[in-house]
Amino acid sequence: MPIRDTIVPLASSRTLGYVALCALLLGVYSVLPIWKEYSRFRDLGDTPSDLHAALSLILGLLLVFRTNAAYGRWWEARILWGGLVNASRNLAMKLVTVGRLQFEEMAPCEQLLKEFPAALMNHLRCSSSQAAATAAAPAHRPLQIAQQLYDWLAERKLSHKIDGDELRVIDVELAKLMEICGACERIAKTPMIGSYRVFARQCILLFLLTLPWGIANDFGWWTIPLTIITAYFMIGLEVVAEHVEEPFGLDEDDLDLESICLTIDKSIHEVFATHAMKG
């Protein structure tokens, strides 16, 4: 494994830097039981090793479930945005192929299709941060864009440029936009259960605070690096899980929604530009 993928992130990643700092602080804390072992209080405060074996089992189950649940939310969000890419492309291709539409009158439709992903991204981030809509901005811009697209299609149907069968073909993809929006809103507005998060953190804290006292007698000064390494990975799993369970934010582990929006924009532009050259 390249060194730049394992060591460099410690300096460049804010998340890993925070985790490393917490681990180092616990390493400093682990000096206390080592000092006790070399003092006249060496027989006081020893923690039985069996306690950590029991806590390790409980903590392992909590961390596995916590991490899997958080990653499941992140992966579902990625699948939904992948579906948005496909739906946008298919919708653009159907609009330029189906019906009797001139390229000039499809310009507003192209602009709305390009605007939808960015509007959805901003809407989800506002939902995650509980930001309220202002009077100047609509409360649900993605819904407004979808409504404008349906209004545009209804006008073309009234002018007989699109018939009922063609409208149904287009509606298959257009309906997916709001279906994806609703599924993303479910993720953004349904956080992980707070009590479970508290239980996981309490178990991690209890394990790490008692670990040095239980191994100092056997490992001596090796207790410090062992405590740092254990704390780094345990705290790291919890911090990363906390970040990825909210996939629409701006943390480094969140989805790169800007890149996906740019991909959709380029794809739609290419479809309409190709149609314009053929026309």
GUDO-793062 format. One record per residue (C-alpha): residue number from 1; z negated, x negated, y negated. Coordinates in steps of 0.001 Angstrom, whole numbers. Layout:
! residues N
REC   i      pz      px      py
REC NUM       Z       X       Y
...
! end
This chain:
! residues 279
REC   i      pz      px      py
REC   1       0       0       0
REC   2     964   -1488   -3400
REC   3   -1922   -2765   -5500
REC   4    -638    -913   -8558
REC   5   -1128    2395   -6741
REC   6   -4745    1659   -5812
REC   7   -6278    -595   -8474
REC   8   -4291     113  -11652
REC   9   -5196    3856  -11757
REC  10   -8848    2890  -12257
REC  11   -7924    1599  -15708
REC  12   -5227    4124  -16624
REC  13   -6650    7373  -15204
REC  14   -9292    9187  -17221
REC  15  -10437   11071  -14131
REC  16  -10873    7992  -11954
REC  17  -12456    6100  -14846
REC  18  -15067    8829  -15244
REC  19  -15745    8847  -11495
REC  20  -16068    5054  -11426
REC  21  -18550    5150  -14334
REC  22  -20724    7716  -12511
REC  23  -20608    5584   -9353
REC  24  -21666    2466  -11268
REC  25  -24592    4325  -12837
REC  26  -25760    5345   -9380
REC  27  -25368    1714   -8344
REC  28  -27763     752  -11141
REC  29  -30133    3496   -9972
REC  30  -30068    2046   -6435
REC  31  -31823   -1084   -7752
REC  32  -35076     936   -7842
REC  33  -35517    1311   -4068
REC  34  -34499   -2336   -3571
REC  35  -37157   -3420   -6062
REC  36  -39664   -1247   -4195
REC  37  -38871   -3007    -919
REC  38  -39870   -6341   -2465
REC  39  -42968   -5015   -4222
REC  40  -46391   -3954   -3049
REC  41  -45161    -335   -2938
REC  42  -42709    -972    -112
REC  43  -44391    1536    2206
REC  44  -44129    4385    -309
REC  45  -41226    6783    -799
REC  46  -39091    5800    2208
REC  47  -36606    8509    3160
REC  48  -35944    9002    6880
REC  49  -32380    8104    7886
REC  50  -32055   11345    9878
REC  51  -32183   13258    6598
REC  52  -28910   11693    5468
REC  53  -27284   12427    8809
REC  54  -28110   16131    8364
REC  55  -27024   16146    4729
REC  56  -23773   14353    5634
REC  57  -22801   17175    7988
REC  58  -23526   19889    5432
REC  59  -21910   17950    2618
REC  60  -18796   17251    4689
REC  61  -18275   20949    5378
REC  62  -18784   21846    1721
REC  63  -16392   19177     440
REC  64  -13681   20016    2974
REC  65  -13757   23698    2097
REC  66  -13993   22974   -1632
REC  67  -11071   20553   -1605
REC  68   -8861   22748     582
REC  69   -9512   25825   -1551
REC  70   -8728   23950   -4773
REC  71   -5584   22350   -3379
REC  72   -4460   25723   -2004
REC  73   -4477   27136   -5542
REC  74   -2534   24128   -6844
REC  75      74   24334   -4090
REC  76     535   28087   -4478
REC  77    1136   27566   -8201
REC  78    3739   24888   -7409
REC  79    5534   27231   -4997
REC  80    5596   29957   -7644
REC  81    7125   27659  -10245
REC  82    9638   26431   -7690
REC  83   10537   30083   -7171
REC  84   10933   30465  -10936
REC  85   13459   27612  -10935
REC  86   15484   29316   -8203
REC  87   15249   32784   -9746
REC  88   16367   31480  -13162
REC  89   19355   29670  -11673
REC  90   20410   32642   -9560
REC  91   20010   35037  -12467
REC  92   22141   32838  -14723
REC  93   24883   32579  -12086
REC  94   24928   36343  -11531
REC  95   25074   37095  -15251
REC  96   28120   34899  -15798
REC  97   29853   36154  -12636
REC  98   29054   39854  -12350
REC  99   30426   42377  -14801
REC 100   32955   42256  -17590
REC 101   31063   40270  -20194
REC 102   32396   37929  -22841
REC 103   30796   34532  -23243
REC 104   29818   35197  -26859
REC 105   27782   38296  -26058
REC 106   25862   36440  -23335
REC 107   24461   33872  -25805
REC 108   21264   35899  -26519
REC 109   20717   36336  -22790
REC 110   21065   32583  -22214
REC 111   18511   31882  -24939
REC 112   16019   34363  -23477
REC 113   16352   32838  -20012
REC 114   15666   29388  -21433
REC 115   12674   30649  -23386
REC 116   10962   32465  -20496
REC 117    9536   29397  -18633
REC 118    8047   27870  -21798
REC 119    6617   31255  -22786
REC 120    5063   31643  -19341
REC 121    3589   28125  -19514
REC 122    1963   28792  -22901
REC 123     752   32209  -21747
REC 124    -940   30748  -18657
REC 125   -2596   27980  -20622
REC 126   -3906   30491  -23146
REC 127   -5201   32635  -20278
REC 128   -6956   29649  -18734
REC 129   -8613   28712  -22033
REC 130   -9391   32344  -22902
REC 131   -7502   31972  -26192
REC 132   -6770   35221  -27973
REC 133   -3309   36148  -29213
REC 134   -2801   36180  -32949
REC 135   -1129   38907  -34923
REC 136    1966   36713  -35363
REC 137    2343   36005  -31636
REC 138    2698   38711  -28976
REC 139    -121   39037  -26496
REC 140    2306   38747  -23581
REC 141    5448   36896  -24610
REC 142    6872   36633  -21038
REC 143    6671   40426  -20698
REC 144    8407   40815  -24051
REC 145   11230   38496  -22983
REC 146   11716   40368  -19705
REC 147   11840   43643  -21613
REC 148   14479   42229  -23982
REC 149   16580   41147  -20991
REC 150   16385   44651  -19519
REC 151   17289   46161  -22897
REC 152   20289   43821  -23086
REC 153   21445   44898  -19622
REC 154   20903   48589  -20427
REC 155   23172   48290  -23462
REC 156   25903   46681  -21320
REC 157   25580   49438  -18752
REC 158   25966   52122  -21424
REC 159   29130   50377  -22646
REC 160   30401   50281  -19017
REC 161   30559   46496  -18920
REC 162   28116   46533  -16007
REC 163   28028   49293  -13392
REC 164   25040   50476  -11361
REC 165   25729   48292   -8330
REC 166   26091   45192  -10481
REC 167   22884   46035  -12315
REC 168   21009   46277   -9011
REC 169   22344   42868   -7976
REC 170   21105   41325  -11224
REC 171   17781   43174  -11079
REC 172   16893   41449   -7787
REC 173   16481   38140   -9629
REC 174   15277   39548  -12941
REC 175   12393   41381  -11260
REC 176   11243   38098   -9720
REC 177   10440   36710  -13185
REC 178    7584   39146  -13745
REC 179    6496   38972  -10098
REC 180    6057   35213  -10491
REC 181    4318   35748  -13825
REC 182    1846   38181  -12253
REC 183    1072   35837   -9358
REC 184     454   32945  -11762
REC 185   -1828   35126  -13873
REC 186   -3850   35921  -10757
REC 187   -4480   32201  -10228
REC 188   -5209   31509  -13895
REC 189   -7599   34440  -14357
REC 190   -9450   34161  -11035
REC 191  -11545   30979  -11101
REC 192  -13315   29529   -8106
REC 193  -16677   31136   -7345
REC 194  -19225   29516   -9638
REC 195  -22106   29708   -7151
REC 196  -20154   27771   -4544
REC 197  -19323   25065   -7072
REC 198  -23033   24780   -7942
REC 199  -24028   24509   -4261
REC 200  -21514   21715   -3677
REC 201  -22728   19754   -6710
REC 202  -26382   20196   -5767
REC 203  -25715   18878   -2276
REC 204  -23789   15870   -3591
REC 205  -26524   15076   -6125
REC 206  -29299   15378   -3553
REC 207  -27448   13156   -1076
REC 208  -26630   10427   -3614
REC 209  -30115   10369   -5142
REC 210  -31802    9971   -1770
REC 211  -29229    7658    -156
REC 212  -30481    4344   -1651
REC 213  -34062    5110    -643
REC 214  -33015    5687    2947
REC 215  -30886    2558    3443
REC 216  -32609      -6    1204
REC 217  -34960   -1093    3985
REC 218  -32053   -1838    6363
REC 219  -29378   -3131    3979
REC 220  -31323   -4796    1181
REC 221  -29072   -5813   -1697
REC 222  -26050   -4368     135
REC 223  -27486    -992    -823
REC 224  -25920   -1343   -4286
REC 225  -22250   -1654   -3224
REC 226  -22727     921    -454
REC 227  -24166    3400   -2950
REC 228  -21349    2754   -5442
REC 229  -18612    3215   -2831
REC 230  -20166    6367   -1385
REC 231  -20754    7863   -4828
REC 232  -17211    7015   -5962
REC 233  -15547    8977   -3175
REC 234  -17969   11892   -3098
REC 235  -17978   12440   -6849
REC 236  -14232   11801   -6915
REC 237  -13540   14582   -4431
REC 238  -15572   17042   -6488
REC 239  -13998   16041   -9818
REC 240  -10435   16130   -8463
REC 241  -11076   19516   -6836
REC 242  -12356   20828  -10171
REC 243   -9160   19684  -11885
REC 244   -6585   20913   -9376
REC 245   -8169   24357   -8996
REC 246   -6832   25096  -12506
REC 247   -3188   23958  -12055
REC 248   -1768   25173  -15369
REC 249   -3817   23005  -17727
REC 250   -3200   19651  -19377
REC 251   -5185   17364  -17056
REC 252   -3319   14539  -15361
REC 253   -3662   16224  -11957
REC 254   -2267   19564  -13152
REC 255    1305   20695  -12627
REC 256    3911   19065  -14850
REC 257    5072   22391  -16266
REC 258    6952   20760  -19138
REC 259    9188   18944  -16662
REC 260    9850   22150  -14708
REC 261   10702   23992  -17924
REC 262   13137   21219  -18836
REC 263   14765   21472  -15400
REC 264   15270   25214  -15810
REC 265   16660   24744  -19320
REC 266   19207   22180  -18117
REC 267   20241   24317  -15148
REC 268   20806   27436  -17247
REC 269   22730   25470  -19866
REC 270   24954   23977  -17166
REC 271   25727   27384  -15651
REC 272   26671   28964  -18968
REC 273   28562   25884  -20151
REC 274   30619   25808  -16947
REC 275   31435   29492  -17377
REC 276   32489   28893  -20991
REC 277   34903   26135  -19963
REC 278   36470   28402  -17327
REC 279   36858   31146  -19883
! end
